[in-house]
Amino acid sequence: MRVPTILAALALIGCDGPRENAGEQADFVAGEVNSEDTLRSGPAEELGEKEDRADQTRERAADARADELEAAADQKREAADQEVDALENEAKRVRSQ
């Protein structure tokens, strides 16, 4: 029964962001927790975790906006290509008359 708990704890440790890790160390140095490896979170670690999550949310939002801009550029490029094709066809028609 103890092994799954340890494995779950190890999985969580691997997910810590840089601010959460720094908060964890700060909590240990400040005496808020007895060890950096404890499952209990101190206030600095909790704040760091929230800041890491906020950073991840901002990054995902920026990626989504960039994807939107790329899609808009692709649409404009396709429309421009169609316009170029139409003008070239018109030029061919004029020449053939």
N, C-alpha and C positions, 0 to 999 in steps of 0.2 A: 504494500500500500504506500510505502514511503517513496518508492522509485518514481511513480507518476508525478508526485508532488515536486520532486527534485527536477525531473525533466521539464515540467511546466515552468518552474522557476528559471531554469537555464534558457528556455525559449524566450521568456520575457526579458532576460538580461541582454540577449542578442538584439533586441528591438529598441534599446535605449538610444535616444538621440544625444547629440553633443551637450546640449544645455541640461538635459536630465542627468547625464553622467557628471557634469560639473556640479550640479546641485547635490547629487548624491555624495560627492566628495566633500562639498562644503558642509553638508549636514553632519558628516562624520567628524570633520575637524571641529565643528562647533559643538559637538557632543549631543546633537539631536538624536543620533542613532549610535548603537554600540559597534557597528561594523559597516563597511561599505557593501558587504555582501548580504545584508539583512533584507528580508522581504518587506519590512516596514519602511514606508517612505517618510522622510522628513519634509518640512515646508519648502526648502530650497529645491529638493528633488521634484516635488509636485509642481512647483512653479516652472521649473525647467522642462518638465514633461509637457505642460500646457503650452509653453513657448515653442517647443519642438513641433507639437501638433499644429499650432498656428502657422509656423513656417511651412509645414507640409501642405496645409490648406492653401496658403498663398501660392506655393509652387504649382499645385494642381490647377488652381484658377488661372495662373499665367500660362500654363501649358494648354488649357482649354481655349483661352483667348487666342493663343498663337495658332492652334488648330483651326479656329474659326477664320482667322485672317488668311491662312494658307488656302482654305476652302474657297474663300471669296476671291483670292488671287487666281485660283484655278478656274473659277467660273468666268472671271473677266478675261483671262487668257483664252479660254474656249470661245467666248463671244468675239474677241478680237480676231481669232483665227478664222471664224466663220465670216466675219466682215471682209477680211483679206481675200478669202476664197471667192466671195461674191464679187469683189472689185476685179479680181483677176479674170473671172468668168466674163464680166462685163467688158473688160478690155479685149478679151479674145473675140467676143461677139462684134465689137466695134471694128476690129481689124479685119474680120472676115466679111464685112459688108462692102 
